[in-house]
Amino acid sequence: MRALIVTAVAAEADSVAAGLTPPHQDPVTPEPRTLPGGYRISRRDLPGLAADVLVGGVGPAAAAAATATALALADYSLVISAGIGGGFAPAAPPGSLVVADALVAADLGAEGPDGFLSVDALGFGRSVHLPPAELAARAAEATGGLLAPVLTVSTVTGTAARAAELAARHPLAGAEAMEGFGVAEAAAAHGLPVLEIRAVSNAVGPRDRDAWRIGDALAALAGGFRVLGPVLVHWGGQHEQQRQHHG
Ligand SMILES: O=C(O)c1cccc(C(=O)CC[C@H]2O[C@@H](n3cnc4c(=O)[nH]cnc43)[C@H](O)[C@@H]2O)c1
């Protein structure tokens, strides 16, 4: 099974790669490569799993462009959006993990007198991508993460009012981040399934950048990927059998 894992920044990619590195191996080898467009990509091989960890940039557009570039250059079975994110209190405190059961474009649409209209409500496309349900459930179980919708926003929430508005529109949301939906759009264009995993660095709410617990979140991200390997291998095996069965 070959998986593409897309992060926004190098620190997130390093955590993912460290989590996927067997204990006896040097976590910085092999050296990362550079794809056209200047994207950094590094490879991790586990028995039954080849994982390419890509640094795609911040925001849904950068993430979609980077993901589409990598998907055009190699064959993958699964695409994963991974990184840190804001957690909705009290369900997702800093240091915890959230596995998406839906990847939601939360600010893609139009404002009207009666509130926000998503692109699907406007008839222009879709605002939700769903991961394979069993894979997301198993990933949440293995990592101890919360299985919940993850919102993709272009602007980090910075006020209590905006947090309350998002929570009212998406009462089950576990986290917000800036890339998942972009990664999912590129994966869907290639007919590939998508998964999103976020390690919570901060609460969704009034901006307090000094309070972001980035170190804890990056450690949680590495820990999540340490236990995710076997889940991905198992799912990849089932997926391959189904593909062969259906010709
Ligand atoms: O400064 C650092 O050391 C550092 C290390 C890793 C990541 C960062 C980032 O700033 C990544 C930006 C990234 O974070 C996601 N994120 C985190 N919290 C939120 C949030 O509350 N709302 C939306 N996005 C959030 C986002 O996906 C960005 O890509 C810095």
The ligand as an SDF file (V2000), in Angstrom:
LIG
                    3D

 30 33  0  0  0  0  0  0  0  0999 V2000
    5.8090   27.6480   14.8130 O   0  0  0  0  0  0  0  0  0  0  0  0
    5.9950   26.4320   14.7450 C   0  0  0  0  0  0  0  0  0  0  0  0
    6.9400   25.8180   15.2790 O   0  0  0  0  0  0  0  0  0  0  0  0
    5.0010   25.6160   14.0200 C   0  0  0  0  0  0  0  0  0  0  0  0
    5.1490   24.2420   13.9640 C   0  0  0  0  0  0  0  0  0  0  0  0
    4.2040   23.4920   13.3030 C   0  0  0  0  0  0  0  0  0  0  0  0
    3.1160   24.1270   12.7080 C   0  0  0  0  0  0  0  0  0  0  0  0
    2.9860   25.4950   12.7790 C   0  0  0  0  0  0  0  0  0  0  0  0
    1.8670   26.1920   12.1580 C   0  0  0  0  0  0  0  0  0  0  0  0
    1.5830   27.3400   12.4230 O   0  0  0  0  0  0  0  0  0  0  0  0
    1.1120   25.4250   11.1890 C   0  0  0  0  0  0  0  0  0  0  0  0
   -0.0090   26.2450   10.6130 C   0  0  0  0  0  0  0  0  0  0  0  0
   -1.1790   25.3220   10.6140 C   0  0  0  0  0  0  0  0  0  0  0  0
   -1.7210   25.0380   11.7780 O   0  0  0  0  0  0  0  0  0  0  0  0
   -3.0070   24.5860   11.5840 C   0  0  0  0  0  0  0  0  0  0  0  0
   -3.7480   25.1800   12.6900 N   0  0  0  0  0  0  0  0  0  0  0  0
   -3.3520   25.1300   13.9610 C   0  0  0  0  0  0  0  0  0  0  0  0
   -4.2640   25.6890   14.7600 N   0  0  0  0  0  0  0  0  0  0  0  0
   -5.2650   26.0960   13.9800 C   0  0  0  0  0  0  0  0  0  0  0  0
   -6.5160   26.7320   14.2630 C   0  0  0  0  0  0  0  0  0  0  0  0
   -6.8940   27.0340   15.4000 O   0  0  0  0  0  0  0  0  0  0  0  0
   -7.2880   26.9990   13.1960 N   0  0  0  0  0  0  0  0  0  0  0  0
   -6.9330   26.6810   11.9390 C   0  0  0  0  0  0  0  0  0  0  0  0
   -5.7590   26.0880   11.6410 N   0  0  0  0  0  0  0  0  0  0  0  0
   -4.9390   25.7820   12.6600 C   0  0  0  0  0  0  0  0  0  0  0  0
   -3.3880   24.9850   10.1760 C   0  0  0  0  0  0  0  0  0  0  0  0
   -3.7650   23.8280    9.4630 O   0  0  0  0  0  0  0  0  0  0  0  0
   -2.1420   25.6130    9.5780 C   0  0  0  0  0  0  0  0  0  0  0  0
   -1.6120   24.9230    8.5130 O   0  0  0  0  0  0  0  0  0  0  0  0
    3.9180   26.2590   13.4280 C   0  0  0  0  0  0  0  0  0  0  0  0
  1  2  2  0
  2  3  1  0
  2  4  1  0
  4  5  1  0
  4 30  2  0
  5  6  2  0
  6  7  1  0
  7  8  2  0
  8  9  1  0
  8 30  1  0
  9 10  2  0
  9 11  1  0
 11 12  1  0
 12 13  1  0
 13 14  1  0
 13 28  1  0
 14 15  1  0
 15 16  1  0
 15 26  1  0
 16 17  1  0
 16 25  1  0
 17 18  2  0
 18 19  1  0
 19 20  1  0
 19 25  2  0
 20 21  2  0
 20 22  1  0
 22 23  1  0
 23 24  2  0
 24 25  1  0
 26 27  1  0
 26 28  1  0
 28 29  1  0
M  END
$$$$
